[in-house]
Amino acid sequence: MTPPAPVALAPWSAPVASGPVTGTVPVPGSKSLTNRALVLAAQATGPSRIVAPLRSRDTDLMAAALRSLGTGVAVDGDDWLVTPAPLTGPAQVDCGLAGTVMRFLPPLAATGTGPITFDGDEAARRRPMATVLDALRALGVRVDGDRLPFTVDASGGVPGGTVRIDASASSQFVSGLLLSAPSFTDGVQVLHVGAPVPSMPHIEMTVQTLRAVGVVVDDSVPDRWRVEPGPVAPWTTPIEPDLSNATPFLAAAAVTGGRVTVPHWPAATTQAGDAIRGLLTAMGVSVDLGPDGLTVTGPAALRGLDADLHDVGELTPTVAAIALFAEGPSRLTGIGHLRGHETDRLAALAQDIAAVGGRVAEHADGLTIHPGPLHGGEWGAFADHRMATAGAIVGLRVPGVLVDDVATTAKTLPGFEAMWTRMLGAPGA
């Protein structure tokens, strides 16, 4: 029998703000920290309690993948209890569209035994994977395939040693190798050769999380990371709020001249999302970090921005959406690597901005955005959570913006629509 065709969902009509948006918006935990914590807890010398993890598609996929390999991951209220166990196949790992699953888990799976097959969404099969898989081969691991689907034929351990890679397409290639290196016989030394690594804050986060569980890491030389083999202590650090997921809510204040607070914003963090503070300030937005959290107050007029977002590329869709309402043009550079994310984010942004009447020039490594009169139109999400939230930002000031797949926000921020609606229902909105 022929299976029924998938049902097309009606597009989401992005709500228009009736005035300056004001309110307090708590956001759930960091996806990046949650999935790093899960990988480290699976290697620990005893059980771990991960406090306040993000529960989203990406993190649920990581938890499910670890369970399929034998690790215990149990829900206990708002926390996860992780009980390490030998990793064994055969197993099937569904990566969905999660780069952290498809790039962090193969090195860990290689320390187990048996065949472990990785696959994911159709769009995930187009994402670059050869760098980390070739690195595993160089470290003595048998791998069949160069991108999803592929199979790791784990033989009970990874010798480790020195490996040279070109991580200019994604920092996740470095992080994936470092996170499992404590379980390699000789640890690992990763040497990057090539253009600068994007999203360096994510590698700094990886190094910090490794040190938090007692692993010795030497990152004193640029483009070289050395992780010593040894025991991994149980995870004990509470998960910070996801600062990148917070940025659309802060953008709502910026583009409407409102005031939004995100509580529990850390005073010091390795999260790339923290860079939104400086970017908003450069656009004329008032930004205050205090005991109540991070408060953003939108100006009477936004300034255009000239910014290199190489290290914080995940903020590009949010910043591009804000730039549409600035008084002058904005140029966002250093982000050619975004073409290999959930979608080609530069091409997707150029298409969506044009669909609502905006003027945008697409370059090899960035975008130039010219503000001007906008109109309603279909905003494609391209199965990309950050593209969907960018459409919501534009819709605050442009009636008739239709986001074709707002449900994709569940990848990292389940309940986004309800959170957005609650924010707009706050007093003064």
N, C-alpha and C positions, 0 to 999 in steps of 0.2 A: 504494500500500500504506500502511495506517495505521501510523505509527511506534509502536514498543512504548512502553508506559507506563513512566515512570521508576521505578526500583526504590527502594522506601523503605528507608533504612538503619535498622538496629536502634539504639535509643537507647544511649548510653554510660552505663554504671553508674559514677557518680563514686566513686572509691575512698575508703574511710573510713580516716583515720589511726589507727594502733594506739596512738599516744601522741604526745608532743610531736615535731613535725617539726623535724629538724635537717639541715643540709647546706649545700653551696655550689652555687649555680645560676648558671652563666654564661648570659647571654641574648644573642641576636644583635643586629645593628645596628638603629638607629632607622629606622622606615619614613618618618617625616616628613623626616629629614635625607637619607635615600637619594633620595627622589623630588625633593626640592629640588635636590640635587646633580646629578641626571640632567638636569633642565630647564636648569640653568645650564651644565652641560658641553656640552649641545647647541648653545649659543650661543657657546662659547668660541672664542678665536683659534687654538687648536690642540688636539691630543688631550689627554684627561684620564684619569688612573687613579683610579677610585673605590675606595678601600681599605676592605675589610670591609663592603660594603653588605649590607643585609638582602635575602635572597632569599625572597620571599613572593609570594602572588598579586598584591597591590597593586603591588609594585615590579616584578614580572615584566610586569604589564600596562603599566606606564609604559615599561619598556624596549622592549616589543613595539610600543607605539604610536610611539615615536621611530624605531624601525627602519622602520615602515611609511611614515614621512615622509622617509626617506632618511638618517637619522643612523646611524652605525655604533655598535653596542653589542655588544661581544664579551666573553665570559667568559674570564678569564685566572686560573686557580686560584681563589682566594677573592675576586678583584677583578673589576671591570668596566673595560674600556677603551672610552672614548667618543670617537668621531671625528666632529666636526661636518661637516655637508654641507648644501647648500641643501635646504630643506624643500619637498617637492612632493607634490601630489595628482594624480589622485584617490586617496583613501585611506579606509579604514574603520578607525576606532579603537574597540576594545572597552574600555570603562571598567570592566567588571565592576560592583562595588559600591564602587569606590575614589573617594572625594571628591577626593583629590589629583589623580587623572587627569582626572576630568570637569570640574574647576574650574581646574587649573593649565595644562592643555595647550591649550585653545582659544585663549587669547591668544598662545601661542607659534605655534600652527598658523596663526594669522592673519598672521604675518610671512612665510609661505611663498606658494606659488602653487597654485591649483587647488581643487576642491571636496574638503572633508575632512568626513566624516560620523562623528558620535559616537553610540554607543549603549552599552547595558550590560544588567545583570541587570534583571529585572522590577521588583525593589524599587528599583533605582537610578532608574527612570523617575518615581518619586514624590518624589525628592529635589529641593529647590529649586535652580534654575539661572538663573532669569530675571535675577537681579541682575548676574551677570558677563556674561551675553549682552547685556543692555541696555547695559551699560557699553561693551562692544565696539562695539555699534552707534553709541553716542555718540562713539566714537573713530574712526568712519569705516569700520567693518568690516561686510560684509554677512553676516548670520546668518539662517538659515531655521529657526524653531522657538524655543520658550521653555523646553523641558526635553528630556531624552533621549526619542527620538532627535532630533538637530538637525544642521545642516550649516553649516560655516564656509566661505564662498566666498572664499578667500584671493586677493588680487590683487597680491602681491609686496611688501607693506609695510603698516605701520600708522602713520599720522601721529602719533598720541599727543596729548598735551595734558592738559587738566584734565577730570576726570570726577567727578561726585557720585553716591555710591551709599549705600544703606542696607544695611550689612553686619551688622545685628543678628542675623541668622539664622546666620551662619557667618563666622569669620575667614578662611576659605579664599577668599572673594570678594576680599578685599584682597590676600592673598598671591598669588593667581593673576595679578592685574594687575601687581603689583610685580616678580615673577620674570622676566617677559618684557619689561618696560619698557626695559631697556638696548638692546633691538633695535628699539624704536619710534623713529621719526625724531626726535621731540622729547621722548622719554622719557614720563613720566606723572606727574601730580599727582592723587592720590586723596584726595577729601574725603568723610569719612563723616558722614552726617546720619541721626539716628535714635537709638534706644535704644543703650546701651553695646554695643560689639563684644565677643562672647564669646571666650574662649580667646586672650586677648592674648599669652600666651607664644609662641604659634605665629607671630604677626606679628613678634614680636621675633626669633624664630628666622630668619624670612625676611629681615629686615633684616641680621642678622648674617651669614647666608650670602652675601648680595649683597656686603657689604663684604669678605668673605673672598676674593672674586674680583675685587676692585678697583673695584667699582661705587660711585658716589657716591650716598648716600641721606641725605635730610634728614627726620628724624622728630622734630624739636624741638618741633613744635606738636601738641598732642593732636588726634587724629582727622584728621590730615593727614600724608600721606607723599608725598615728592617723590623720584623716581628719575631721575637724569640719563642721557641716552643715552651710549653709549660702549662701548669694547671690554670683553669679559668674559675675564678670565684663566682658564687651565685650572684645574680643581678639584684641590686638593692635600690637603685636610683629611681625615684618617681619620674614619670614621663612628662616632659614639658608640653604646654599647649603647642599646637601646630601653627607656627607663625606665618607660614606661607598661606595656609588656609584662612588665616585671619585677615589677610590683605584685602580681599574684596569688600569686607565690611568697613575697613578703614577708608577704602576708596569711595564708599558711599558718602561718607562725611566730606571727603575732599571735593567731589564733583557737585554736591548739593549745597555747600556752604554750611554743613551741619557739624555735629559733634558726636563722635562715637568712641567708647572706651572698650578695650579688650582687657579683661582682668588677668592677673597672674602672668603678665609679660615678664620674662626673666631679665634681671639686670645684666647678666652676662650669659652668652649662649654661642654655640657654633652654628645655629640654624641660619640658613641663607635668608629666610624671611625677615630677619632682623634688619636687613639692609633697607627695608621699606622706609625706615625712619629718615635716613639721609635723602632718599629719593623724593619723598614727599616734601621734606624741608626745602629741597632745591626747587620745587614747583610752587613754593610760596605757602605751603600748608603749615599750620602750627602743630607741633608734635611735642607731647609732654609725657615723660616716663616717671611715674610716681608710685606711691603706695597702693593706689587703686588700680594700677595697670598702665597701659599705654592709651593715652587720649589724643585723638586727632581732631582738629578743628579746621574746617575748610575755609579758604579765603574768599574774598569777593571776586577775585579773578586768579586763575591758575596760570603759572608761567610754563612755557615750553621747556623741554629738558633735553640736554645733550649728555648721554650717559653710556658708558661701556658696561654692559650687563653680563660680561663673560662669566664671572664667578657666581652670579645670581640669576641665571637665565630663566629659572622657573617663575620669576616675578614679571617676565615680559608681557604676558597677556593682560595682567592687571594694569601695569604701567601704560601699555598701549591704549587701553580703554580710557584711562584718565586723560591721556594726552589728546584725545579727540575733543576735549572741552577746554584746552588751554588757549591762551591768547595768541600764541605763536607756535611755529612748528617744533617738533621734537625729533631727535635722531637717536635711535637705539642701536648700538653697535656691539660687536664681539659675541654675537649669538648665532653664528652659523651652525653650531652644534645642535640647535633646537630643531633642525630638519630631521634629526633621527630620534625625536621623542615620540610620545604617543601618536602624534601625527607630525607632518612638517609644519611646525607652528608658525613659521614666517609666511609660508604660502597661505596657510589657513587664515591668519590674521589679515593678510592683504585682501583675500577674497571676502571675508566677512565685513571688513571696513568699507570696501567698495559697495557691498550689498546694501549698506545703510546710507550711502551717499557720501562717504568720506573719501579723502584723497590720501593715497599712500603709495610710496615708492618702495619696492622690494629690492634689496641688495643681497649680495652673496652672504654677507654676515650681519645683516640688520634691516631696519626699516626706517624710513623717514615719513613722519605722519604730519599732515597739514590739517589743522582744525577748520571747521566750516559747517555750514548748515547740514544737518543730518535728517534722515527720514526713516520710517519703519521699514522692516524687511526681515528676511529669514537670516538668522545667525546660526551658522553650522557649528556644532560642537566637535565633529570629527572624532567621536568616541574619546574626547580629551576633556578631563574635568576642568582644567584651567581655562580652556576655550569657552566652556559653558558659563563659568562664573564671570568671565569678561563680558559676555553678552548681557548678563544680568546688570552689570555696572552701567553699560551703555543704555539699557532700557530704563534706568532711573530718570533719565532726562529726555528720552526719545520714545514717544508713543509708537506702539506697533512693532517692537522688536520681538521676533519669535525665535526662541532657542529650540532647535529641532530635537535635542536629546539632553534635556536637563538631568535626566536620571543618571547620566554618566558621572555626575558629581559624587555618587556613592562610592566611587573608586577610593577617595580619601576623605570625603566629608558627607556621610550619610545624613539625611534630613536637611540638606542645604535649603531646599525650597521653604520649609517651615521656619528655619532660622531667618531667612531673608524676609519672609512675611512678618514675623514677629518684630524684627528690627523696624520695619516700615510702620508697624502699628504702635511704636513707642510714642510717648507724649512729644508733641512737636513735629512728628513726621508728617 
